[in-house]
């Protein structure tokens, strides 16, 4: 593989470990810098292979199908409550804190974002493979803010819309140093 042919952000697999990450350029020794989770790993060109979009989509679809099967077996996983099985969070204010229901939209939004950020941090710290965030449909402001945070988050591998656009499934990719 010629590292000069790669673009920043290309998905690569480090053959020796099987880990998948994003190409971040080369170091001063001409080796590839691969970002996996929050870590940057150094690899030689011969230890790398490109992960095709088709392969990634296939792996993500398998993961999503397994996740859907688990939710069919146990509907209580997504019962409306603040943290459900610690795999999902419902950000509807009626679920998070009903006493704020009549507050100004800005106050509600701030509360929802703090709850989301806290849940995201705890999920990453616990090395969850995936989580679900129910943001609702509403005006789209909450959804847009959540997506902007996730778009460049180093631990986020991919996201999928769920509940007809009222939520997201978030897949993580961690480095195991």
C-alpha positions in Angstrom: 0.0 0.0 0.0 1.2 3.5 -0.9 0.4 5.8 2.0 0.6 8.8 -0.4 -2.6 7.5 -2.1 -4.6 7.7 1.1 -6.9 10.6 2.2 -7.3 11.8 5.7 -10.3 10.0 7.2 -9.9 6.9 5.0 -10.9 3.8 7.0 -8.0 1.3 7.5 -7.5 -2.0 9.3 -4.3 -2.7 11.0 -3.7 -6.3 9.9 -1.7 -7.4 13.0 -4.4 -6.4 15.4 -7.5 -6.4 13.3 -8.4 -2.9 14.6 -10.2 -0.4 12.3 -9.5 3.3 12.4 -9.2 6.5 10.4 -6.1 7.6 8.6 -4.6 10.7 10.1 -1.6 11.2 7.9 2.0 10.1 8.3 4.6 10.7 11.0 8.1 12.0 10.5 9.3 8.4 9.8 6.8 7.9 7.0 4.6 5.5 9.0 0.8 5.9 9.0 -1.0 7.5 11.9 -4.3 5.7 12.5 -6.8 7.1 14.9 -8.8 4.4 16.8 -11.1 5.8 19.4 -9.1 8.5 21.2 -5.7 6.9 20.5 -3.3 7.4 17.6 -1.5 4.2 16.6 1.5 4.0 14.3 1.6 1.4 11.6 3.7 0.5 8.6 2.1 0.6 5.1 2.6 -3.2 4.9 0.5 -3.7 8.1 -2.5 -1.8 6.7 -5.4 -2.5 4.4 -8.2 -0.3 3.3 -11.6 -1.1 4.7 -14.1 -0.8 1.9 -17.4 0.9 2.3 -19.1 -2.3 1.3 -17.3 -4.3 4.0 -18.0 -1.6 6.6 -21.7 -1.4 5.7 -21.9 -5.2 5.9 -20.3 -5.3 9.4 -22.5 -2.4 10.5 -25.7 -4.1 9.1 -24.8 -7.3 11.0 -24.4 -5.3 14.2 -27.6 -3.4 13.6 -29.5 -6.7 12.8 -28.2 -8.3 16.0 -29.2 -5.2 18.0 -32.7 -5.2 16.5 -33.1 -8.9 17.3 -32.2 -8.2 21.0 -34.7 -5.4 21.1 -37.5 -7.7 19.7 -36.8 -10.2 22.4 -36.8 -7.7 25.2 -39.1 -4.8 24.5 -38.4 -3.4 28.0 -34.9 -2.3 26.9 -36.5 0.8 25.4 -39.3 1.4 27.8 -39.4 5.2 28.4 -37.3 6.0 31.4 -34.1 8.1 31.9 -31.6 5.3 31.4 -32.9 2.0 30.2 -30.5 -0.9 30.6 -27.9 1.9 30.3 -28.0 1.3 26.5 -30.4 4.1 25.7 -31.6 7.5 26.8 -34.9 9.1 26.1 -34.4 12.9 25.9 -38.1 13.8 25.9 -38.4 16.3 28.8 -41.5 14.4 30.0 -39.2 11.4 30.6 -36.0 13.3 31.8 -37.6 15.7 34.2 -41.4 16.3 34.0 -41.1 19.3 36.3 -39.4 21.2 33.5 -42.1 20.6 31.0 -43.5 24.2 31.3 -40.1 25.9 31.3 -38.7 28.0 28.5 -37.4 26.0 25.5 -33.8 27.2 26.1 -33.9 25.8 29.6 -35.3 22.5 28.4 -32.7 22.3 25.6 -29.8 22.9 28.0 -31.1 20.2 30.4 -31.5 17.7 27.5 -28.0 18.5 26.2 -26.4 18.0 29.6 -28.2 14.7 30.0 -27.0 13.6 26.6 -23.4 14.6 27.2 -23.4 12.9 30.5 -24.9 9.7 29.1 -22.4 9.8 26.2 -19.4 10.2 28.6 -20.6 7.3 30.8 -21.2 5.1 27.8 -17.7 5.7 26.4 -16.1 5.2 29.8 -17.9 1.9 30.1 -16.8 1.0 26.6 -20.3 0.3 25.3 -20.3 -1.0 21.8 -23.5 0.9 20.9 -26.1 3.1 22.5 -29.4 4.6 21.4 -30.5 8.2 21.9 -34.1 9.1 21.5 -34.2 12.8 20.7 -37.7 13.1 19.3 -38.7 14.8 16.1 -39.8 18.3 17.3 -38.1 21.3 15.6 -34.9 19.4 14.9 -32.7 21.6 17.0 -31.8 18.9 19.6 -31.2 16.4 16.8 -28.9 18.8 14.9 -26.8 19.6 18.0 -26.4 15.9 18.9 -25.4 15.1 15.4 -22.8 17.9 15.3 -21.2 16.6 18.5 -21.1 13.0 17.2 -19.9 13.8 13.7 -16.3 14.4 14.8 -16.2 12.6 18.1 -13.1 10.3 18.1 -14.9 7.3 19.7 -17.9 7.4 17.3 -17.6 4.9 14.4 -21.0 5.5 12.8 -24.6 6.5 13.5 -27.9 5.2 12.2 -31.3 6.9 12.4 -34.0 4.9 14.3 -37.6 5.4 15.2 -38.4 7.0 11.9 -35.8 9.7 12.5 -36.7 10.3 16.2 -33.5 8.9 17.5 -30.0 7.6 16.7 -28.1 4.4 17.2 -24.5 5.2 17.9 -21.7 2.7 17.2 -18.4 3.1 19.0 -14.8 2.1 18.0 -12.3 2.0 20.8 -8.5 1.5 20.9 -7.3 -1.2 23.2 -3.8 -0.1 24.1 
